[in-house]
Amino acid sequence: MTDSTESFSQRLVKAGTPIFEEILKHPFVQGIANGDLPKEALTFYVGQDFNYLNAFIKVYAGAIQKCVNRKQMAFFSQQIGFVLNSEIHPHHNFCDVAGVEYESLQHEAQAPFTYLYNEHMYNAARTGDLIDVVAAMTPCPWTYIEIGNELVREGKNGEDNVFKPWIDFYANFDGEGDSVLPKMFELLDTEAPKYREEHLKRTEEIFLKSCELEWEFWDQAWNQRGWRFVKPSNVL
């Protein structure tokens, strides 16, 4: 049950914080903090995140279909533009450090956890209400913004860190992203009173699955974990 003094978004963040703490300790994230990551991990991450963000854009479009007013529609439309035009900058930072062309990583097939995460979001967009779609999507900006802010607090964005542009991008993401996280939290809190606790528990599970899949995404890139037996084709 939600505490009477606790908003639904606060409830979700509280539930997801133990997973976020594990994300922050992950070797890939610590590699960003320390300015040292293997080229193979960087390129695997970029190829998979390009795939993931393509799906994220489509789920934003799915959310628009569930909106009840133009203010909501405008928010999701703006975020589509942001992902297309601005969230390429962290990818470029990783590619520059790895010494590869960004375009060469834009045709990779979805690795297992990329596929699972994308399907999880697609399912929320297909079968859920607006609150469920937003819950599936929120862990991505939430965890990345928190990572960026934490690394800045730790002083990890010094000029000697090759990943300073990545850290600074996400530490400043909430301004650059048109306050995406507060608006997502606001949507969750606006929609939550419309539902019984039974539905809100399902929504919380959707959120937590996305949080866990965020951890799996980092781990997949760290270990360059692809399909063992299947050779999937690339699907945008």
C-alpha positions, 0 to 999 in steps of 0.5 A: 500500500502507498503511505498517505504522505507518499506519492506514487512516484515516490513509492516507485523510486523507494522500491527501485532504489535497491536495484539502482544501488546495484546499478551504481556499483556495476563494473561498467558504471564504475568504469565510466566513473574511473575513465577506463572501459574496454573498447569491446564493452563500449562498442557493444553498449552503443550498438545495443543502446541504439537499438533500445532507443529506437524502441523507446521512440516507438513506445513514446509514440504508443504513449501518445495514443493513450494521452487524454489531452494535447499537453500530454501529447506535446510532452511525448512528442518533444521527447521523441525529438530529444532522443532522435537529436540529442541523446546521440551525444553520449554515444559519440563520447563512447565511440570517440573513446573506442576509436570507432565510427558511430554509424558502424554500430547502428546495424547490430541485432538486438542482444538477448536483454535488449530484446527482452527490455524492448518487448517489456516496454512494447507490451506495456504500450500494447496492453497497459494504460498510460500509467503502465507505459510511463512506469515501463519507461521511467527507470531509464531516465531516472537511473541515468540522471541519478548516475550522472548526478552521483558521479558529479557529486563524487567529482568524477567529471574532471577534465582527466576523465575521458567520459566527462561528456557522458557524465555531464550530459546525464547530470544536466539531462533534466534541463536538456531533456525538458525536465523529462523526469519530473514530468514523468513523475507528475504523470504517474502521480496524476494517473495513480488515483484513478486505479485500485491498489491491485492495478498499482501493484502491477504498475509497480512490477512493470517499473521494477522489471524495467529497473532490473532490465537496466542492470541487465543492460549494463551487465550484458554490455560489460560481458558482451553477452549475445545469443548463444545459438541464434543469429538474429537479424537486425530489426529497427 
